[in-house]
């Protein structure tokens, strides 16, 4: 029984040692904001500020300014971007070593970063696309080709998370010619009821496509050779015919002249 009491006492001490301040309202990112201001209040006036953390990392750098009052800390982010969005935690310590955390969410609507305008792949190659989305809270991505949704329902199509965004990766195994088209990734945020999308064109080439221009050139050469040969044959025949006509005229003229001389 004494052992159970000891464990219970230790557990209660651990719970009491860590308390949480009332979380403030979310701060929303706005494009072209000069600054973003995040404020956290400790619940105990005897608390003192320890540090700000973003994604588990201490917030440091020239873009961040921290102002501390008795039990209030203010973090100002200069020239914020969507990369700065996420959960921020301000940590306070009370007298006796009790830690108090204040969490504030810096939210931002989803933004899909630019994709390549197009990609050329060969038949039977694999297609891998990443829909890189910025914003917080995390979004859910949907993929489509020429307006038709792509899902995990076939063995050739696979959608995967990137650790933050759901379905951010699209993988298509062994491309076919029918996989050509305009691919679009759309990021949807339930928090904001807002979506953003980007598109790119995928072309599937024949592995021996390089042969066709060569075949075209060869055909042109053959046609040109046939034309030249036909023209040369025609010119030769015309030359022979001309020579025969000249010879005939000359022979006929000579016969008439010879007859005239005899008459005289």
C-alpha positions in Angstrom: 0.0 0.0 0.0 2.9 2.3 0.8 4.3 1.7 -2.6 1.0 2.6 -4.3 0.9 5.8 -2.2 4.4 6.7 -3.2 3.7 6.2 -6.9 0.4 8.2 -6.6 2.3 11.0 -4.8 5.0 11.1 -7.5 2.4 11.2 -10.3 0.4 14.0 -8.7 3.7 16.0 -8.2 4.5 15.6 -11.9 1.0 16.8 -12.9 1.2 19.8 -10.6 4.7 20.7 -11.8 3.4 21.3 -15.3 0.4 23.6 -15.9 -0.9 25.3 -18.9 -2.0 28.9 -19.4 -5.3 29.7 -21.0 -4.6 29.5 -24.8 -5.1 32.9 -26.5 -7.1 33.3 -29.7 -5.6 32.3 -33.0 -3.7 34.8 -35.1 -4.4 34.7 -38.8 -1.7 35.3 -41.4 -2.4 38.0 -44.0 -0.4 38.4 -47.1 1.9 41.4 -47.1 1.6 41.9 -43.3 4.5 43.9 -42.0 4.4 42.1 -38.7 2.6 39.4 -36.8 2.1 39.8 -33.1 1.6 36.8 -30.8 0.8 37.4 -27.1 0.8 35.0 -24.2 -0.2 35.6 -20.6 0.9 33.5 -17.6 -1.9 32.6 -15.1 0.4 33.4 -12.2 1.8 36.8 -11.6 4.9 35.3 -10.1 5.8 33.5 -13.4 8.7 34.6 -15.5 9.3 34.0 -19.2 11.7 31.4 -20.4 11.4 31.2 -24.2 9.3 30.9 -27.4 9.2 27.7 -29.4 7.9 26.9 -32.9 7.6 23.3 -34.1 9.7 22.3 -31.1 12.6 24.6 -32.0 13.6 27.7 -30.0 12.6 30.9 -31.8 15.7 32.9 -32.6 16.9 35.3 -35.3 16.7 38.9 -36.4 13.1 38.6 -37.6 11.8 37.9 -34.1 11.5 40.4 -31.3 10.4 39.4 -27.8 9.0 41.8 -25.3 8.5 40.7 -21.7 6.3 42.2 -19.0 5.6 40.8 -15.5 3.6 37.8 -16.6 3.1 38.6 -20.3 5.4 37.9 -23.3 4.9 39.3 -26.8 6.5 37.8 -29.9 6.7 40.0 -33.0 7.5 38.3 -36.4 8.8 40.8 -39.0 7.7 40.2 -42.6 5.9 37.0 -41.9 5.2 34.3 -44.5 3.2 31.1 -44.6 6.4 29.3 -43.6 6.0 31.0 -40.2 2.6 29.5 -39.6 2.0 26.8 -37.0 1.8 26.4 -33.2 3.9 28.6 -31.0 4.5 27.9 -27.4 5.6 30.4 -24.8 7.1 28.8 -21.6 7.0 30.3 -18.2 8.5 29.2 -14.9 6.8 29.8 -11.6 8.4 30.0 -8.2 9.4 26.5 -7.1 10.2 25.4 -10.7 6.6 24.8 -11.9 6.5 25.1 -15.7 3.6 26.8 -17.5 3.0 26.6 -21.3 0.9 29.0 -23.4 0.1 27.8 -26.9 -1.0 30.1 -29.7 -1.8 29.1 -33.2 -0.6 31.3 -36.1 -2.9 30.1 -38.9 -2.7 30.6 -42.7 -4.9 29.6 -45.6 -3.3 26.9 -47.9 -1.1 27.9 -50.8 0.1 25.4 -53.4 3.6 26.3 -54.6 4.2 26.4 -58.3 4.5 23.1 -60.2 6.5 22.6 -63.4 4.4 23.7 -66.4 4.8 20.3 -68.0 6.8 17.1 -67.8 7.7 14.7 -70.6 8.0 11.0 -69.7 8.3 7.8 -71.6 5.9 4.9 -71.6 6.4 2.5 -68.7 8.2 5.1 -66.6 6.8 5.9 -63.2 5.3 9.3 -62.4 6.0 11.0 -59.1 4.4 14.4 -58.2 4.5 16.4 -55.0 1.9 19.0 -54.1 3.9 21.3 -51.9 1.4 23.2 -49.6 2.1 25.9 -47.2 -0.3 27.0 -44.4 -1.7 25.9 -41.1 -3.6 23.9 -40.0 -2.7 21.1 -42.4 -4.7 20.7 -45.6 -6.0 17.6 -47.5 -4.9 17.3 -51.1 -6.9 15.8 -53.9 -5.6 15.0 -57.4 -7.3 14.9 -60.8 -6.4 14.3 -64.4 -8.5 16.2 -67.0 -11.1 16.7 -64.3 -11.3 13.1 -63.3 -10.4 12.4 -59.6 -7.4 10.1 -58.9 -7.6 7.9 -55.9 -6.0 4.8 -54.3 -8.6 2.6 -55.9 -6.2 1.1 -58.5 -2.9 -0.7 -58.1 -1.1 1.8 -60.3 -2.1 4.9 -58.4 -0.8 5.6 -54.9 -1.4 8.7 -52.7 0.9 9.4 -49.7 1.2 12.0 -47.0 4.3 14.1 -46.7 4.2 14.3 -42.9 2.1 17.4 -42.8 -0.2 17.4 -45.7 -2.5 14.4 -46.5 -2.2 12.9 -50.0 0.6 15.3 -50.9 2.4 12.7 -53.1 1.0 11.2 -56.2 2.7 8.1 -57.7 1.6 6.3 -60.9 3.3 3.1 -61.8 4.3 2.3 -65.4 2.8 5.1 -67.4 0.5 4.4 -70.3 -0.4 6.7 -73.2 -3.8 7.1 -71.6 -2.1 8.8 -68.6 -1.4 11.9 -70.6 -3.3 15.0 -69.6 -3.5 18.0 -67.3 -2.9 17.0 -63.7 -4.2 19.3 -60.9 -3.5 19.2 -57.2 -6.0 21.0 -54.9 -5.3 21.7 -51.2 -8.4 22.1 -49.1 -8.5 23.5 -45.5 -11.5 22.5 -43.5 -10.5 25.2 -40.9 -10.8 28.0 -43.4 -13.2 26.2 -45.8 -10.8 27.4 -48.5 -8.9 25.6 -51.3 -6.0 26.4 -53.7 -4.8 24.5 -56.7 -2.0 24.3 -59.3 -1.8 22.3 -62.6 0.7 20.8 -65.0 0.7 18.9 -68.2 2.0 15.3 -68.4 3.1 14.0 -71.8 3.8 10.3 -72.4 6.3 9.7 -75.2 6.9 6.6 -77.3 10.4 5.2 -76.5 11.2 5.0 -80.2 9.6 8.3 -81.1 13.0 9.5 -82.3 12.7 7.1 -85.2 9.8 8.8 -86.8 11.6 12.1 -87.7 14.3 10.0 -89.2 11.8 8.0 -91.2 10.3 11.2 -92.4 13.7 12.5 -93.6 14.4 9.2 -95.4 11.0 9.3 -97.1 11.7 12.9 -98.3 15.1 11.8 -99.6 13.6 8.8 -101.5 10.8 11.0 -103.0 13.3 13.6 -104.1 15.6 10.9 -105.6 12.6 9.4 -107.5 11.7 12.9 -108.8 15.3 13.6 -109.9 15.5 10.2 -111.6 12.2 10.6 -113.4 13.2 14.1 -114.5 16.5 12.9 -115.8 14.8 10.1 -117.7 12.3 12.5 -119.2 15.1 14.9 -120.2 17.1 12.1 -121.7 14.1 10.9 -123.7 13.4 14.4 -124.9 17.0 14.9 -125.9 17.0 11.6 -127.9 13.7 12.6 -129.5 15.1 16.0 -130.4 18.2 14.4 -132.0 16.1 12.0 -134.0 13.8 14.8 -135.2 16.9 16.8 -136.2 18.4 13.8 -138.0 15.1 13.1 -139.8 14.8 16.7 -141.0 18.4 16.8 -142.1 18.0 13.5 -144.1 14.8 14.7 -145.7 16.3 18.1 -146.7 19.3 16.3 -148.3 17.1 14.0 -150.4 15.1 16.9 -151.7 18.2 18.8 -152.7 19.7 15.8 -154.5 16.5 15.4 -156.6 16.6 19.0 -157.6 20.1 18.7 -158.9 19.2 15.8 -161.2 16.3 17.7 -162.7 18.6 20.5 -163.7 
